[in-house]
Amino acid sequence: MPRIADGTKSRARKLRHEMTEAEKRLWRHLRAHRLEGWPFRRQHPIPPYVVDFAAVDAKLIVEVDGGQHAESASDERRDTFLASQGWRVLRFWNNEVLAKTDGVLASIVAALKKPPP
C-alpha cells in the first residue's frame, strides 16, 4: 500500500470532525461492526483521496454527497481511479440517507454480500 502523505492524513482527521448530518446518521449504523458485523472506517485515506466510509475487507466505499456533487466530473474521475484499484463505490445523496436510511442500509448490505471484482 502506498505511503499516505501527511496532508492526506490531516485532511482525513479534519473531515472526521466536520461530518454532515447525513454522514453522522450513517456512521451511527456503520460504526463498531453494527451493520451485519462488517467493519467500516470513516474518512478513510485511499491516496490521493479520502473517502467517506470504507469496508476495507469488502473493498466497498460508501460516499454521502450533497448538491455540489451533482454531475461532477471530478467524482467520475475519482470513481474511475478507485475502481482501477479494485474498489466498488456506492453513492447516496444526503437527503436519501436522512429520509430513507433503511433503504440505504439495505443497499449497502446487498453490496457487501457481493464479492469484490
C-alpha positions in Angstrom: 0.0 0.0 0.0 1.4 3.4 -0.8 2.5 5.7 1.9 -0.2 8.2 3.0 1.0 11.8 2.7 0.8 13.9 5.9 -1.6 16.3 4.2 -4.0 13.5 3.3 -3.9 12.2 6.9 -4.6 15.6 8.4 -7.4 16.2 5.9 -9.0 12.9 6.9 -8.7 13.9 10.6 -10.3 17.2 9.9 -13.2 15.7 7.9 -13.9 13.3 10.8 -14.7 16.3 12.9 -16.7 18.1 10.3 -19.2 15.3 9.2 -22.5 16.3 7.7 -25.8 15.3 9.5 -26.3 12.6 6.9 -22.7 11.3 7.4 -23.3 11.3 11.2 -26.5 9.3 10.8 -25.0 6.7 8.5 -21.9 6.4 10.8 -24.1 5.5 13.7 -25.2 2.5 11.8 -21.8 1.5 10.3 -19.5 2.0 13.3 -18.4 -0.8 15.7 -19.4 -3.6 13.2 -23.1 -2.7 13.6 -24.0 -3.5 10.0 -24.1 -7.3 10.0 -20.7 -7.4 11.6 -18.8 -5.6 8.8 -16.0 -3.2 10.0 -16.2 0.2 8.4 -13.7 3.1 8.6 -14.8 6.7 8.3 -13.0 9.4 6.3 -10.5 6.7 5.2 -7.5 7.7 3.1 -7.0 5.9 -0.2 -4.3 8.0 -1.7 -4.6 10.5 -3.1 -8.3 10.6 -1.9 -10.2 10.5 1.4 -13.4 8.5 1.1 -16.4 9.0 3.4 -16.7 5.3 4.5 -14.8 2.2 3.6 -15.4 -1.5 4.3 -11.8 -2.5 3.6 -12.3 -6.3 3.7 -15.1 -6.0 1.0 -13.3 -3.3 -1.0 -16.5 -1.2 -0.7 -16.7 2.6 -0.5 -19.8 4.5 0.6 -20.0 8.2 -0.3 -22.6 10.6 1.0 -23.0 13.5 -1.3 -24.6 17.0 -1.2 -25.7 19.0 -4.1 -22.2 20.2 -5.0 -21.6 16.6 -6.3 -24.4 16.7 -9.0 -22.9 15.7 -12.3 -19.4 16.1 -11.0 -16.6 15.3 -13.5 -14.1 15.1 -10.6 -16.3 12.5 -8.9 -16.3 10.4 -12.1 -12.5 10.6 -12.3 -12.2 9.7 -8.7 -14.6 6.7 -9.0 -12.7 5.5 -12.1 -9.4 5.7 -10.2 -10.9 3.9 -7.2 -12.4 1.2 -9.4 -9.0 0.7 -11.1 -7.6 0.0 -7.6 -10.3 -2.7 -7.1 -12.8 -0.7 -5.0 -16.6 -0.5 -5.6 -18.2 2.8 -4.9 -21.8 3.4 -3.7 -23.0 7.0 -3.7 -26.0 8.3 -1.9 -27.5 11.8 -1.6 -27.6 13.5 1.8 -31.4 13.7 1.7 -31.6 10.0 0.7 -29.6 9.0 3.8 -31.7 11.2 6.0 -35.1 10.3 4.7 -34.6 6.6 3.6 -31.9 5.4 6.0 -33.3 1.8 6.0 -33.2 1.6 2.2 -29.6 3.0 2.1 -28.5 0.4 4.6 -30.2 -2.4 2.6 -28.3 -1.3 -0.5 -25.0 -1.3 1.4 -25.7 -4.8 2.8 -26.6 -6.1 -0.7 -23.3 -4.7 -2.0 -21.3 -6.2 0.9 -22.7 -9.7 0.1 -21.3 -9.5 -3.5 -17.7 -10.5 -3.8 -15.2 -7.7 -4.8 -14.4 -7.6 -8.5 
